[in-house]
Amino acid sequence: MADVTLKAAYGSVVEDEGQLFVGFAAGEDEAEGYVLFRQAVGGGPVWFEVNDETFGAEDAIAVVTEGPKGIEITLRPERAATFGWATSVAVRIGPDCEDGDATKAALRDMLASVWAS
């Protein structure tokens, strides 16, 4: 069971100023919770944050697994303090998640080196 779980209502893939942003949100209001992945368009380290920039770090993801309910992100143990001592984040992506499949596909490409399934 994940330490943090987000039930995604929206997925988003945006390219802006040489950066690729891939994220899932529980709602339209930022206070409802989100996960965000950011990487230079040409590749490189991935920034990952949960709900606030304070809870984010570069190169924080150890492995991502995909299952029937969504994805689970396992964080590197040395990054746990940055994420409020969380070691895993689940993103539940149901059939009603707007742009969920496209966002998951973009994320799979971005995180290919740590995507386990």
C-alpha atoms as a printed R data frame, in Angstrom:
    type eleno elety resid chain resno       x      y       z
1   ATOM     1    CA   MET     A     1   0.000  0.000   0.000
2   ATOM     2    CA   ALA     A     2   1.362  3.427  -0.972
3   ATOM     3    CA   ASP     A     3   2.124  6.152   1.568
4   ATOM     4    CA   VAL     A     4   0.385  8.748  -0.640
5   ATOM     5    CA   THR     A     5  -2.503  8.015  -3.015
6   ATOM     6    CA   LEU     A     6  -3.893 10.348  -5.654
7   ATOM     7    CA   LYS     A     7  -7.131  9.547  -7.449
8   ATOM     8    CA   ALA     A     8  -6.569 11.251 -10.802
9   ATOM     9    CA   ALA     A     9  -9.420 13.126 -12.466
10  ATOM    10    CA   TYR     A    10  -7.164 14.782 -15.060
11  ATOM    11    CA   GLY     A    11  -3.948 14.014 -16.868
12  ATOM    12    CA   SER     A    12  -1.829 16.561 -18.686
13  ATOM    13    CA   VAL     A    13   1.179 16.671 -20.999
14  ATOM    14    CA   VAL     A    14   2.612 20.116 -21.751
15  ATOM    15    CA   GLU     A    15   5.799 21.213 -23.461
16  ATOM    16    CA   ASP     A    16   6.924 24.706 -22.487
17  ATOM    17    CA   GLU     A    17  10.249 26.528 -22.858
18  ATOM    18    CA   GLY     A    18  12.230 23.345 -23.504
19  ATOM    19    CA   GLN     A    19  10.654 21.426 -20.617
20  ATOM    20    CA   LEU     A    20   8.169 18.562 -20.754
21  ATOM    21    CA   PHE     A    21   5.612 18.537 -17.933
22  ATOM    22    CA   VAL     A    22   3.574 15.388 -17.315
23  ATOM    23    CA   GLY     A    23   1.102 15.330 -14.459
24  ATOM    24    CA   PHE     A    24  -2.049 14.016 -12.890
25  ATOM    25    CA   ALA     A    25  -4.457 16.024 -10.730
26  ATOM    26    CA   ALA     A    26  -7.334 15.088  -8.461
27  ATOM    27    CA   GLY     A    27  -9.268 18.157  -9.604
28  ATOM    28    CA   GLU     A    28  -9.001 21.572 -11.174
29  ATOM    29    CA   ASP     A    29  -7.978 23.246  -7.919
30  ATOM    30    CA   GLU     A    30  -4.308 22.755  -7.020
31  ATOM    31    CA   ALA     A    31  -5.343 22.182  -3.401
32  ATOM    32    CA   GLU     A    32  -7.015 18.919  -4.445
33  ATOM    33    CA   GLY     A    33  -3.660 17.243  -4.986
34  ATOM    34    CA   TYR     A    34  -1.398 16.470  -7.909
35  ATOM    35    CA   VAL     A    35   1.759 14.720  -9.022
36  ATOM    36    CA   LEU     A    36   4.077 16.401 -11.514
37  ATOM    37    CA   PHE     A    37   7.026 15.115 -13.508
38  ATOM    38    CA   ARG     A    38   9.319 17.548 -15.358
39  ATOM    39    CA   GLN     A    39  12.217 16.869 -17.705
40  ATOM    40    CA   ALA     A    40  14.132 18.755 -20.381
41  ATOM    41    CA   VAL     A    41  12.709 17.896 -23.809
42  ATOM    42    CA   GLY     A    42  16.086 16.450 -24.827
43  ATOM    43    CA   GLY     A    43  16.167 14.116 -21.807
44  ATOM    44    CA   GLY     A    44  18.048 14.194 -18.530
45  ATOM    45    CA   PRO     A    45  17.055 13.979 -14.875
46  ATOM    46    CA   VAL     A    46  13.372 13.971 -13.970
47  ATOM    47    CA   TRP     A    47  11.969 16.303 -11.320
48  ATOM    48    CA   PHE     A    48   9.062 14.745  -9.375
49  ATOM    49    CA   GLU     A    49   6.783 16.564  -6.959
50  ATOM    50    CA   VAL     A    50   3.677 15.712  -4.953
51  ATOM    51    CA   ASN     A    51   1.100 18.389  -4.069
52  ATOM    52    CA   ASP     A    52   3.657 21.185  -3.619
53  ATOM    53    CA   GLU     A    53   7.076 22.165  -4.941
54  ATOM    54    CA   THR     A    54   8.389 21.718  -1.379
55  ATOM    55    CA   PHE     A    55   7.735 17.987  -1.705
56  ATOM    56    CA   GLY     A    56   9.794 17.521  -4.841
57  ATOM    57    CA   ALA     A    57  13.245 16.485  -5.953
58  ATOM    58    CA   GLU     A    58  15.267 15.602  -8.995
59  ATOM    59    CA   ASP     A    59  16.183 11.945  -9.535
60  ATOM    60    CA   ALA     A    60  13.840 10.815  -6.738
61  ATOM    61    CA   ILE     A    61  12.183  7.853  -8.494
62  ATOM    62    CA   ALA     A    62  13.567  4.351  -7.986
63  ATOM    63    CA   VAL     A    63  10.945  2.375  -9.912
64  ATOM    64    CA   VAL     A    64   7.458  2.728 -11.398
65  ATOM    65    CA   THR     A    65   5.071 -0.212 -11.666
66  ATOM    66    CA   GLU     A    66   1.793 -0.295 -13.528
67  ATOM    67    CA   GLY     A    67  -1.266 -2.235 -12.506
68  ATOM    68    CA   PRO     A    68  -4.975 -2.335 -13.303
69  ATOM    69    CA   LYS     A    69  -5.725  0.625 -10.995
70  ATOM    70    CA   GLY     A    70  -2.911  2.910 -12.175
71  ATOM    71    CA   ILE     A    71   0.735  3.368 -11.329
72  ATOM    72    CA   GLU     A    72   2.855  3.179  -8.204
73  ATOM    73    CA   ILE     A    73   6.008  5.222  -7.851
74  ATOM    74    CA   THR     A    74   8.628  3.939  -5.445
75  ATOM    75    CA   LEU     A    75  10.911  6.711  -4.251
76  ATOM    76    CA   ARG     A    76  14.624  6.391  -3.585
77  ATOM    77    CA   PRO     A    77  15.088  5.846   0.177
78  ATOM    78    CA   GLU     A    78  17.549  8.736   0.428
79  ATOM    79    CA   ARG     A    79  14.823 11.092  -0.853
80  ATOM    80    CA   ALA     A    80  12.164 10.076   1.719
81  ATOM    81    CA   ALA     A    81  12.722 13.115   3.962
82  ATOM    82    CA   THR     A    82  11.988 15.424   1.022
83  ATOM    83    CA   PHE     A    83   8.600 13.759   0.570
84  ATOM    84    CA   GLY     A    84   7.554 13.865   4.243
85  ATOM    85    CA   TRP     A    85   9.058 10.390   4.765
86  ATOM    86    CA   ALA     A    86   6.832  8.863   2.115
87  ATOM    87    CA   THR     A    87   8.473  6.037   0.194
88  ATOM    88    CA   SER     A    88   5.775  5.410  -2.402
89  ATOM    89    CA   VAL     A    89   3.062  7.291  -4.274
90  ATOM    90    CA   ALA     A    90   0.103  5.634  -6.008
91  ATOM    91    CA   VAL     A    91  -1.741  7.350  -8.826
92  ATOM    92    CA   ARG     A    92  -5.138  5.767  -9.435
93  ATOM    93    CA   ILE     A    93  -6.094  6.304 -13.069
94  ATOM    94    CA   GLY     A    94  -9.642  5.169 -13.710
95  ATOM    95    CA   PRO     A    95 -11.608  5.205 -16.957
96  ATOM    96    CA   ASP     A    96 -13.076  8.625 -16.079
97  ATOM    97    CA   CYS     A    97  -9.640 10.281 -15.850
98  ATOM    98    CA   GLU     A    98  -9.579 12.906 -18.605
99  ATOM    99    CA   ASP     A    99  -6.546 12.325 -20.884
100 ATOM   100    CA   GLY     A   100  -5.389  9.538 -18.556
101 ATOM   101    CA   ASP     A   101  -4.205  7.132 -21.253
102 ATOM   102    CA   ALA     A   102  -2.252  9.764 -23.205
103 ATOM   103    CA   THR     A   103  -0.665 11.079 -20.022
104 ATOM   104    CA   LYS     A   104   0.297  7.600 -18.886
105 ATOM   105    CA   ALA     A   105   1.857  6.888 -22.303
106 ATOM   106    CA   ALA     A   106   3.920 10.102 -22.140
107 ATOM   107    CA   LEU     A   107   5.000  9.236 -18.618
108 ATOM   108    CA   ARG     A   108   5.994  5.734 -19.689
109 ATOM   109    CA   ASP     A   109   8.254  7.278 -22.348
110 ATOM   110    CA   MET     A   110   9.732  9.796 -19.895
111 ATOM   111    CA   LEU     A   111  10.415  7.179 -17.224
112 ATOM   112    CA   ALA     A   112  11.384  4.268 -19.480
113 ATOM   113    CA   SER     A   113  14.589  3.604 -17.530
114 ATOM   114    CA   VAL     A   114  12.672  3.006 -14.254
115 ATOM   115    CA   TRP     A   115   9.359  1.678 -15.635
116 ATOM   116    CA   ALA     A   116   9.118 -1.924 -14.446
117 ATOM   117    CA   SER     A   117   5.992 -3.198 -16.189
